[in-house]
């Protein structure tokens, strides 16, 4: 294995050719893996034996067959760059293990910190999806040879909402998560610190429409929904009320799923989430002497699968600080 000086800078990626990929040339197969590299780079790596076929030096012209092993020896930085990841993203070395709540062969359930996107918005941002992919890379867990499947997050949380994220590692995991999310068989519960007190609890309905100019959802209620609206349903349960009744902690049951649903629905009901810059009253919120981070106090804290498996995301420190400050209890 190649070395630079006395330190090992290269790591090995091992791909086993699947039945559906046989019959093509090695260079074509490699183009799909190192999609940002170009042929000159690939041929150079072949000449240097940084890429081998079934343990032997290869030219790239070989016809690959099912079961062949393609090994790639490149530095982390080079591999990520040549496989299409921007160099500025290579700092992703987050210790993800404390955030992982559950992991098996098919999926990961983790807790997303506030301030991180679920999925990449552009090449300049780092997302929770990138961090989980990096975690798999470190475990060499993606070197299965199935280069047509890309592990990915199955649900999304707003940047400043913390909590449970579901990540598919395999096709089987992706199909399972897609099915339970699509069929609403996966029950998802959120904690929100809101203004005021919800006088009536239980399931509430509204009709949601999107204002593309404002890039946010606006909730409106009518007896006969129009073509531009969709029904949303959210369950609410009050868990704690401040002594002055100015604030409360509610559990939100996301019965239907729409972008910004909980935030927009609570705002429509007159009880916006504290420090919500889109749907709240930031002028009012900024006047509070709250010493912590002023991000929307919303946390995806619990999920229950159809087989009754239940997973919870720990309450982040900033939410704990807010609960203490507003004298709310779980």
C-alpha positions in Angstrom: 0.0 0.0 0.0 1.4 3.4 -0.9 2.8 5.7 1.9 3.9 9.3 2.1 7.0 9.5 4.2 6.5 7.6 7.4 2.8 8.2 7.7 0.0 6.3 6.1 -2.1 9.0 4.2 -4.0 6.7 1.9 -7.0 4.6 2.7 -8.5 1.8 0.6 -11.9 1.6 -0.9 -13.0 -1.9 -1.9 -15.7 -2.4 -4.5 -17.0 -5.8 -5.6 -18.5 -5.8 -9.1 -22.2 -6.7 -9.1 -24.0 -8.7 -11.8 -25.6 -5.7 -13.3 -22.3 -3.9 -13.8 -20.4 -6.7 -15.5 -19.5 -6.5 -19.2 -18.3 -2.9 -19.1 -14.8 -1.6 -19.2 -13.0 -0.9 -15.9 -12.5 2.8 -16.9 -16.3 3.2 -17.4 -16.9 1.7 -14.0 -14.3 4.0 -12.4 -15.8 7.1 -14.0 -19.0 6.5 -12.0 -17.0 6.3 -8.7 -14.5 9.1 -9.4 -17.0 11.3 -11.3 -15.2 14.6 -10.7 -11.7 13.3 -11.7 -11.5 13.0 -15.5 -9.8 10.1 -17.4 -6.2 11.4 -17.1 -6.3 11.2 -13.3 -7.8 7.7 -13.4 -5.2 6.4 -15.9 -2.5 7.9 -13.8 -3.7 6.2 -10.7 -3.9 2.9 -12.6 -0.3 3.3 -13.8 0.8 3.9 -10.2 -1.2 0.9 -8.9 -3.3 3.2 -6.7 -6.2 1.5 -8.4 -6.1 -2.3 -8.9 -8.4 -4.9 -10.4 -8.6 -8.2 -8.5 -5.2 -7.5 -6.8 -3.4 -6.8 -10.1 -2.3 -3.7 -12.1 -4.8 -2.8 -14.7 -4.9 -0.6 -17.8 -8.6 0.4 -17.7 -9.5 -1.5 -20.8 -10.3 -4.7 -19.0 -13.9 -6.0 -19.2 -15.1 -6.4 -15.6 -17.1 -9.4 -14.4 -19.3 -10.1 -11.4 -17.2 -10.7 -8.4 -14.1 -8.7 -9.5 -12.6 -6.6 -6.8 -11.7 -3.0 -7.6 -9.5 -1.4 -4.9 -8.8 2.3 -4.8 -5.9 3.7 -2.6 -6.3 7.5 -2.3 -6.1 10.0 0.5 -9.4 11.0 2.2 -9.1 14.4 0.7 -8.4 13.2 -2.8 -11.1 10.6 -2.8 -13.8 13.0 -1.5 -12.7 15.6 -4.0 -12.6 13.2 -7.0 -15.9 11.6 -6.1 -17.6 15.0 -6.2 -17.3 16.6 -2.8 -16.0 20.2 -2.5 -12.6 20.5 -0.9 -14.0 23.0 1.6 -16.3 20.3 3.0 -13.4 18.1 4.0 -13.3 19.5 7.5 -16.2 17.3 8.3 -14.7 15.4 11.2 -17.5 15.8 13.6 -17.6 13.1 16.3 -21.0 11.8 15.3 -21.1 8.8 17.7 -22.6 10.8 20.6 -25.4 11.9 18.2 -26.3 8.3 17.1 -29.3 7.0 18.8 -29.7 3.7 16.9 -27.9 1.9 14.1 -28.3 -1.4 12.4 -27.3 -2.8 8.9 -30.0 -0.7 7.1 -30.4 2.6 8.9 -29.1 5.2 11.4 -31.3 7.3 13.7 -29.4 10.3 14.9 -30.0 13.6 16.6 -29.4 16.7 14.4 -28.1 19.7 16.2 -29.7 23.1 15.6 -27.9 25.2 13.0 -27.1 22.4 10.6 -29.0 21.7 7.4 -30.5 18.3 6.9 -29.6 18.2 3.2 -27.1 20.3 1.3 -28.6 23.5 -0.1 -25.5 24.3 -2.3 -21.9 23.3 -2.6 -20.8 25.8 0.1 -22.8 24.2 2.9 -22.2 21.2 5.1 -25.3 19.2 6.0 -26.2 16.4 8.4 -26.3 14.1 5.4 -22.6 15.0 4.7 -21.7 14.3 8.3 -23.4 10.9 8.3 -21.8 10.0 5.0 -18.4 10.9 6.4 -19.2 8.7 9.4 -19.9 5.8 7.0 -16.7 6.5 5.1 -14.7 6.3 8.2 -16.2 2.9 9.0 -15.7 1.9 5.4 -19.4 1.0 5.5 -20.2 2.3 2.0 -17.6 0.1 0.2 -20.2 -2.5 -0.7 -19.8 -2.4 -4.4 -23.3 -1.1 -4.9 -22.3 2.2 -6.4 -25.8 2.9 -7.8 -27.3 3.4 -4.3 -26.4 6.4 -2.3 -27.1 6.4 1.5 -29.1 9.4 2.4 -31.4 11.1 4.9 -35.1 10.2 4.5 -36.7 13.1 6.4 -35.8 16.7 6.8 -35.7 19.2 9.7 -35.4 22.9 9.4 -31.9 24.2 9.9 -32.7 25.6 13.4 -34.9 22.7 14.5 -33.0 20.0 16.4 -33.9 16.4 16.8 -34.4 13.0 15.1 -33.1 12.3 11.7 -33.5 9.0 9.8 -30.7 7.9 7.5 -31.0 5.0 5.1 -27.8 3.0 4.6 -29.2 0.4 2.2 -32.0 0.0 -0.4 -33.8 -2.0 2.2 -33.5 0.7 4.7 -34.5 3.3 2.2 -37.6 1.4 1.2 -38.6 0.8 4.8 -38.2 4.4 5.9 -39.9 5.7 2.7 -42.9 3.4 3.4 -43.4 4.3 7.0 -43.0 8.0 6.4 -45.3 8.0 3.3 -48.0 6.0 5.1 -47.7 8.1 8.3 -47.0 4.8 10.1 -44.0 6.4 11.8 -45.3 8.7 14.6 -43.2 11.8 15.1 -43.5 14.0 18.2 -41.9 17.5 18.7 -41.4 19.7 21.7 -42.1 23.4 21.3 -41.8 26.4 23.7 -44.6 28.7 22.6 -46.2 32.0 23.6 -49.3 31.8 25.7 -51.4 28.7 26.5 -53.3 26.6 24.2 -56.8 26.5 25.7 -57.9 23.6 23.6 -55.7 20.5 23.1 -56.0 17.6 20.8 -55.9 17.3 17.0 -56.4 20.5 15.0 -56.9 21.0 11.3 -56.1 23.9 9.0 -55.5 24.5 5.3 -52.0 25.4 4.4 -51.0 27.4 1.3 -47.5 28.5 0.3 -46.5 32.1 -0.6 -43.6 31.6 -3.0 -42.6 35.3 -2.7 -42.2 35.0 1.0 -40.6 31.5 0.8 -42.7 30.3 3.7 -46.0 28.6 4.3 -49.0 30.7 5.3 -51.8 28.9 7.1 -55.4 29.7 6.5 -58.6 28.0 7.4 -61.7 27.7 5.2 -64.7 25.4 4.9 -64.0 24.6 1.3 -60.3 24.3 0.5 -59.1 25.5 -2.8 -56.7 23.9 -5.3 -53.8 25.9 -3.9 -54.3 24.7 -0.3 -53.7 21.3 1.4 -55.1 20.1 4.7 -52.8 19.8 7.6 -53.5 18.0 10.9 -51.4 18.5 14.1 -52.0 17.1 17.6 -51.2 19.4 20.5 -50.7 18.5 24.2 -49.7 21.0 26.8 -46.9 19.7 29.1 -46.1 22.7 31.2 -47.2 26.3 31.7 -45.2 29.1 33.2 -46.4 30.7 36.4 -47.4 33.9 34.6 -49.0 31.9 31.8 -47.0 33.8 29.2 -45.3 30.7 27.9 -45.9 27.0 27.7 -44.2 23.7 26.6 -46.3 21.7 24.2 -45.9 18.3 22.6 -46.8 18.4 18.9 -47.9 15.2 17.1 -47.1 15.6 13.4 -50.1 13.8 11.9 -49.7 15.1 8.4 -46.3 16.3 7.1 -45.7 19.6 5.4 -42.9 22.1 5.3 -42.9 24.3 8.4 -46.2 22.7 9.4 -45.8 22.9 13.2 -44.3 26.4 13.2 -46.9 27.8 10.8 -49.8 26.0 12.5 -48.9 27.3 16.0 -48.5 30.8 14.6 -51.9 30.6 13.0 -53.4 29.6 16.3 -51.8 32.6 17.9 -49.1 30.8 19.8 -45.9 31.0 17.8 -42.8 29.1 18.7 -40.4 31.4 20.6 -37.6 32.9 18.6 -39.1 31.8 15.3 -37.9 34.3 12.7 -40.4 33.4 10.0 -43.6 32.8 11.9 -43.0 34.5 15.3 -42.8 38.0 16.6 -39.0 38.6 16.8 -39.5 42.2 18.0 -41.3 40.8 21.0 -38.9 37.9 21.4 -35.9 40.1 21.3 -37.2 42.1 24.2 -36.9 39.0 26.4 -33.9 38.9 28.6 -33.2 35.3 27.6 -29.5 34.6 27.9 -29.3 31.7 25.5 -29.2 31.2 21.8 -32.3 32.7 20.2 -33.2 30.0 17.7 -36.7 28.6 17.3 -37.3 26.4 20.3 -38.5 23.4 18.5 -37.1 19.9 18.9 -38.1 16.6 17.2 -37.7 14.5 20.3 -39.6 11.2 19.8 -40.5 8.7 17.1 -42.6 5.5 17.4 -42.4 2.9 14.7 -45.3 0.6 13.7 -43.7 -2.3 15.6 -43.8 -0.1 18.8 -40.0 0.6 18.9 -39.6 4.0 20.4 -36.6 6.3 20.0 -36.0 9.7 21.7 -33.5 12.4 21.0 -31.9 14.0 24.1 -33.0 17.5 24.9 -30.3 19.9 23.7 -28.6 22.2 26.2 -30.1 25.3 24.7 -33.6 23.9 25.1 -32.9 22.9 28.7 -31.7 26.4 29.4 -34.9 27.8 27.9 -37.1 25.5 30.0 -35.2 26.6 33.1 -35.4 30.3 32.2 -39.1 30.2 31.4 -39.7 27.9 34.4 -41.2 25.0 32.3 -40.9 21.3 33.1 -41.1 18.1 31.0 
